[in-house]
Amino acid sequence: MAVPMNFVTFNQDHSCLAVGTHSGYRIYNCDPFGKVYENKEGDVSIIEMLFSTSLVALIFSPRRLVITNTKVRLDVSSVCNKKKHPLPASYSRGEEAGGACRLTWRAEPA
């Protein structure tokens, strides 16, 4: 069954294609064409890549921004509505204007 696309975009050098869907996102190489990465979690409204790096900005519905590193499968930073999204243990919260929060990943102590 085909999954409807929410957003499709190329990275800055047009070497990759990113697709956001109701059930996650996919990243494809353009030459040769093939799937590079897939995540089947979340309703992705907008996706943007930083050139050909593994850094990806995702806007999930409803209104949650996540910067993730697909190479190490790690969320680097997240901005969300603090009332609707619980805080994972590996994040710290900083208050932002308008009732939003900025979540920043912190390394666990060794």
Secondary structure as GFF3:
##gff-version 3
##sequence-region A 1 110
A	DSSP	beta_strand	5	10	.	.	.	ID=ss1
A	DSSP	beta_strand	16	21	.	.	.	ID=ss2
A	DSSP	beta_strand	24	30	.	.	.	ID=ss3
A	DSSP	beta_strand	33	39	.	.	.	ID=ss4
A	DSSP	beta_strand	44	49	.	.	.	ID=ss5
A	DSSP	beta_strand	55	60	.	.	.	ID=ss6
A	DSSP	beta_strand	64	69	.	.	.	ID=ss7
A	DSSP	beta_strand	74	81	.	.	.	ID=ss8
A	DSSP	beta_strand	91	95	.	.	.	ID=ss9
A	DSSP	three_ten_helix	97	99	.	.	.	ID=ss10
A	DSSP	beta_strand	100	105	.	.	.	ID=ss11
###
